[in-house]
Amino acid sequence: MVGVAGKSKGCTTCSRRKIRCDEGKPHCSTCIRTGRACEGYQRYPVFLNYTASGLERRKPLEEAKSESPRSMSTPPLSIGPTTNQSSATDPMPAENVLIASPSTQAIWTKGFLSWFWTNYSPRSASTIAPTKGPLWLYLALRIPQPTAILHHSSLALAVVRSGRASNDNSLVVEGQRLYGQAVKMLQRILEDREQILHEENLAAVRAMVLYELYEATSSTADSWFGHITGLSHLLVARGPQMYDTPLARAVFEEVRYPLMIRCIMLHQGYPFSEAQWRDGPWTSSIKGPEQLLYDYGFSLAAVLHKLDTLAEAAQVPGKDRDPALFIDAMKSILQLDNELEQYKQINLRDSRLLHLSKSEPPLSDWTQASTLLNDMSFHLEGLVIIWWAIKLFLMAAGSQLALKTQAIVQHLPPPVAGIHKRISASSGDEVRNHVGHCILQSIPLIVQDNMGQFETSRTIFPLTAATFQFRNSEPETETCRRLKTQIASRKGFKFARGIE
């Protein structure tokens, strides 16, 4: 027969344990504090069995076990190795089951990862299916038994984003726990030569870099820079020739973008601006437009380092300026500018954003031309904004150099004076402001919902360039603040709030 459940309003777990429940929703604090799985508050019928000798005493139900509190309607998240005894590069253990069927934990894990992939990747306007996401993430999520660090870092990313999207703090806490374990694993990896060479560790650190863009675990960019530094150590240890497998190649090409940003911010292109890193990984394949653009970013970092060296030399008392060094710097800037223009003509000529940037009269709001962008190429337009950012930093460097050499230009040979004149004309305030406005006009189009979060994450660097350009102009500064808030709150990239 069917019995009636008790009148207790506590969760099922506390009722079974016969202890007081604080009735917290969705999970009670008692279960969270004791590390038990809170089974929620839904009541089910109780079946009572009468025999010839009377009512049969029911055996106690087995208490649900989980390393993190989780209701029956929420996926269990403590999956795979959680102790320090497991190697960060050991594959996740297979389930010991009699029937060849996936475990509930494995199903929920796939569910979180699939949800993240769907929301992170761009979508076509005519379908809800992702159209083009990052290849490294696609390959990493398809590994049937990933290493422990790749498992923890990718699942941490997916779980914490799911928690933020659903306002479920328990998911956020679980994602943070997984991320903390991944960080500890990374520290061990960087001390082990054999583990450094494991390609899945590259993918894991790339996932951790993305986690920092979302969560911004420090008030500054230190955590993000720390992971990028770790990535650079892994790459240098592997050398420029060990990227022939699909995953290693995909991760390497993807991490060159954050590496490029780091090099530009630090004014240090070495070693990735060197020929062995620009050409070596592609000896048996063709370098695509995206990677060619990153080359120019690394070259920009080398130019900025050269200018820093000149500035430091100028601070030495009693040391005269060497015109040859300034001439070399001007030639480097002009050469890089010419290369960027050639790149634009070859690879960006079909861009809708470039078309909008040349509108006469100029459009005050590019979103008014949204009909022109319904079939825009996510990838192409993203490259255009990055190209503008590199160009803007280069023009700022050229403008500063032109001012510093103004006093000696009359003593330079005519060809060199001509270079100075070209740099001054191409890096003036009006030209730089135009490029900065193009970036600010483009970002609202790139952060549309159908763009997913992948392209949004790539707008943070261009927004940094525009913020630097308009640092002394209040109307544009306010626009930059609004876009940073939009990227941080609407898309979840907290890192954007720290852009200065």
LUMFI-457759 format. One record per residue (C-alpha): x, y, z. Coordinates in pm, whole numbers, padded with zeros to 5 digits, always signed. Each point is the difference from the previous one (the first is absolute). Layout:
% LUMFI-457759
XYZ...
***
This chain:
% LUMFI-457759
+00000+00000+00000+00102+00363-00027+00087+00191+00312+00007+00379+00049+00331+00178+00032+00069+00185+00322-00089+00364+00057+00360+00116+00036+00085+00288-00230+00374-00075+00010+00195-00145-00289-00009-00373-00063+00360-00046+00117-00053+00172+00337-00332-00180+00050+00170-00335-00053+00275+00095+00245-00262+00125+00249+00171+00335+00053-00123+00358-00024+00007+00151-00351+00026+00375-00065-00213-00050-00314+00238+00201-00220-00078+00002-00371+00107-00155-00228+00237-00180+00243-00011+00018+00379+00302+00133+00188+00018-00308+00221+00070-00227-00296+00243+00250-00150+00189+00030+00329+00029-00379+00047+00086-00070-00363-00314-00202-00071-00219-00007-00306-00312+00201+00079-00281-00198-00167-00246+00286-00003-00351+00041+00138-00219-00199-00235-00199-00270+00179-00066-00343-00147-00248-00273+00097+00123-00250+00260-00082-00366-00066-00086-00209+00309+00016-00378-00021-00238-00210+00218+00088-00367+00049-00164-00284+00192+00200+00099+00305-00096+00367-00022+00158+00320-00133+00346-00061-00147+00260+00242+00122+00152+00196-00288+00378+00006-00032+00159+00347+00018+00049+00150-00343+00360+00047-00102+00108+00360+00036+00094+00165-00326+00371+00063-00022+00162+00291-00179+00310+00207+00057-00203+00313-00051-00361+00075+00099-00232-00073-00288-00374-00058-00021-00155-00280-00202-00096+00254-00266+00354+00139-00023+00292-00184-00155+00262-00151+00233+00324+00182-00071+00277-00165+00198+00119-00212-00287+00330-00175-00043+00309+00020+00221-00010+00259+00276+00303-00093+00206+00359+00098-00052+00090-00367-00057-00124+00016-00358+00238+00127-00265-00112+00308-00187+00069-00183-00324-00149-00338+00087-00317-00070-00199-00326+00004+00187-00079-00356+00123-00265-00192-00190-00319-00092+00183+00003-00351+00154-00344-00112-00107-00143-00334-00111-00211+00159-00272+00157+00215-00270-00197+00314+00081+00116+00346+00109-00025+00099+00365-00230+00277+00117+00305+00209+00085+00141-00040-00351-00334+00102-00151-00021+00315+00214+00362+00086-00079-00069-00020-00371-00311+00209+00057+00195+00287+00159+00272-00011-00264-00255-00013-00281-00191+00293+00148+00318+00208+00020+00101-00082-00357-00344+00098-00130+00004+00335+00179+00364+00080-00068-00004-00061-00375-00143+00241-00260-00337-00087-00154-00154+00061-00338-00294+00240-00006-00216-00275-00150+00082-00279+00244+00072-00048+00368+00282-00245-00075+00358+00128+00041+00160+00076-00334+00368+00054+00078+00161-00028+00338+00365-00030+00099+00146-00323-00134+00214-00060+00308-00305-00007+00226-00193-00223-00239+00286-00254-00008+00064+00020+00375-00364-00068+00087-00006-00305-00227+00283-00180+00182-00167-00308+00157+00238-00026+00298+00174+00335+00051+00285+00053+00242-00099+00111+00346+00106+00362-00049-00184+00030-00331-00308-00156+00158+00005+00233+00301+00080+00319-00192-00261-00051-00273-00269-00117+00242+00079+00289+00238-00053+00240-00287-00330-00160-00104-00140-00040+00351+00083+00349+00123-00150+00154-00315-00313-00210+00043-00022+00114+00360+00033+00366-00096-00263-00035-00272-00251-00171+00230+00086+00197+00319+00087-00329+00169+00271+00078+00253+00060-00368+00077+00107-00054-00362+00229+00302+00018+00163-00135+00317+00045-00341-00160+00157+00155-00310+00237+00200+00218+00099-00317+00186+00078-00180-00324+00198+00301-00120+00204+00008+00321+00093-00363-00051+00101+00072-00360+00230+00282+00117+00175-00238+00242+00044-00253-00280+00151+00269-00223+00261+00083+00261+00115-00363-00004-00003-00015-00380+00233+00298-00037+00258-00190+00208-00015-00319-00206+00164-00011-00343-00203-00300-00116-00333+00156+00096+00094+00329-00165+00013-00179-00334-00351-00145+00035-00226+00174-00252-00313-00027+00215+00171+00218+00261+00019+00279-00257-00375-00027-00047-00052-00001+00377+00198+00319+00053-00186+00163-00291-00327-00085+00179+00140+00157+00318+00086+00319-00189-00358+00014-00122-00123-00061+00356+00197+00306+00114-00164+00212-00270-00338-00097+00142+00067-00002+00371+00293+00244+00044+00112-00169+00322+00227+00297+00081-00089+00368-00005+00267+00056-00264+00112-00196-00306+00263-00184+00205-00172-00340-00004-00065+00021-00373+00360+00105-00066+00120-00280+00226-00174-00265-00207+00122+00157-00323+00352-00012+00143-00053-00366+00082-00116-00059-00356+00311+00167-00139+00218-00225+00219-00179-00309-00131+00042+00112-00360+00368+00090+00036+00070-00333+00169-00167-00182-00291+00180+00207-00261-00141+00123-00333-00020-00339-00172-00232-00212+00220-00343+00100-00128-00081-00256-00267-00296-00172+00168-00345+00159-00044-00042+00091+00368+00353+00135+00047-00027+00208-00319-00346+00134+00090+00104+00096+00353+00326+00158-00116-00171+00214-00263-00271+00104+00247+00238+00096+00282+00203+00223-00230-00271+00264+00033+00021+00042+00382+00378-00039-00028+00005+00283-00255-00204+00219+00236+00238-00073+00287+00304+00083-00215-00154+00331-00113-00097+00097+00355+00351-00079+00129+00177+00147-00307+00189-00326-00037-00026-00208-00319+00269-00256+00079+00001-00291-00070-00322-00018-00202+00100+00283-00235+00306-00200-00105+00009-00174-00339+00008-00351+00147-00336+00062+00172-00151+00193-00290+00084-00266-00260+00104-00322+00173-00342-00134+00104-00131+00034-00358+00279-00167-00197-00242-00270-00120-00322+00205-00012-00136+00335-00115-00028+00284+00249-00350+00150-00007-00100+00370+00010-00061-00011+00375+00351-00122+00076+00153+00251-00243-00176+00280+00188+00141-00126+00330+00348+00018-00156-00049+00373-00042-00105+00024+00363+00323-00165+00112+00193+00232-00233-00177+00295+00164+00117-00122+00341+00358-00010-00130-00034+00357-00133-00135+00120+00336+00296-00164+00173+00237+00181-00236-00165+00333+00088+00028-00077+00371+00373-00061-00048+00034+00340-00167-00190+00168+00282+00222-00162+00264+00314+00106-00186-00126+00358-00012-00018+00004+00380+00373-00068+00038+00172+00331+00097+00260+00126-00244-00083-00253-00270-00080+00146-00341-00283-00131-00211+00107-00233-00278-00194+00102-00313+00060-00344-00151-00209-00161+00273-00290+00238-00059+00023-00053-00374-00012-00377+00051-00308+00036+00224-00178+00219-00256+00075-00250-00277-00136-00284+00214-00325+00188+00062-00042+00090-00366+00073-00355-00114-00252-00149+00242-00260+00256-00103+00050-00091-00367-00033-00369+00081-00324+00059+00188-00144+00193-00295+00096-00280-00239-00160-00252+00233-00323+00202+00002-00012+00013-00380+00050-00376-00032-00190-00148+00293-00258+00257+00116-00128+00146-00326-00344-00168+00038-00061+00133+00351-00334+00170+00065+00152+00189+00291+00264+00156-00223-00281+00098-00235-00182+00173+00286+00320+00177+00107+00014+00173-00339-00363+00115-00006-00060+00353-00123-00136+00172+00194+00126-00204+00297-00271-00198+00183-00053+00112+00358-00125-00346+00100+00109-00308-00192-00279-00209+00151-00232+00194-00230+00164-00193-00283-00068-00338+00160-00168-00124-00318+00340+00014-00166+00139-00234+00262-00255-00282+00005+00230-00223-00201+00327+00142+00127+00290-00234+00053+00062-00039+00371+00362-00089-00056+00079+00271-00255-00155+00287+00195+00177-00114+00315+00331+00025-00185-00087+00352-00115-00042+00124+00357+00328-00163+00106+00170+00159-00303-00131+00340+00108+00136-00056+00352+00349-00089-00123-00010+00296-00238-00107+00236+00278+00285-00104+00231+00246+00032-00288-00126+00349-00088+00029+00107+00365+00361-00119+00001+00066+00180-00329-00150+00322+00131+00222-00005+00309+00311-00074-00206-00082+00279-00247-00022+00249+00287+00329-00117+00153+00186+00028-00330-00151+00333-00107+00305+00189+00124+00250-00209-00199-00201-00055-00317+00147+00309-00170+00346-00153+00034-00104-00332-00157+00047-00096-00366-00302+00076-00224-00110-00366-00032-00007-00033+00378-00179+00332+00037-00258-00140-00243-00052-00302+00225-00052+00234+00295-00259+00196-00197-00192-00315-00100-00008-00125+00358-00121+00338+00126-00277+00011-00260-00119-00357+00055-00001+00017+00381-00158+00337+00069-00279+00054+00251-00275+00003-00262+00108-00331-00153+00037-00170+00338-00336+00130+00119-00166-00138-00314+00140-00348+00064-00100+00021+00366-00355+00096-00097-00012-00293-00246+00081-00236+00286-00264+00151+00228-00261-00016-00278+00084-00363-00081-00006-00154+00346-00381+00029+00049-00043-00200-00321+00247-00268+00107-00156-00050+00346-00345-00081-00141-00156-00316+00142+00037-00198-00322+00374+00063+00009+00035-00223+00304+00267+00080+00256+00304-00106-00203+00013+00313-00215-00090+00218+00300+00309-00122+00183+00211+00117-00293-00131+00358+00024+00165+00064+00338+00338+00075-00159-00141+00245-00258-00201+00168+00275+00324+00039+00195+00155+00175-00301-00299+00236-00033+00003+00071+00374+00366+00098-00023-00066+00225-00300-00289+00185+00166+00143+00013+00352-00020+00381-00004-00332+00037-00184-00300-00020+00231-00280-00086-00251+00195-00293-00145+00123-00103+00344-00362-00032+00111-00072-00216-00307+00292-00223+00093-00135-00035+00354-00343-00094-00133+00144-00264-00233+00216-00144+00278-00305-00027+00222-00197-00164-00281+00273-00257-00067+00040-00070+00372-00368-00022+00097-00179-00114-00315+00267-00241-00122+00156-00083+00335+00361+00101-00067+00090+00166+00330+00353+00059-00128-00136+00283-00215-00073+00211+00310+00373+00028+00070+00091+00150-00340+00183+00329+00041
***
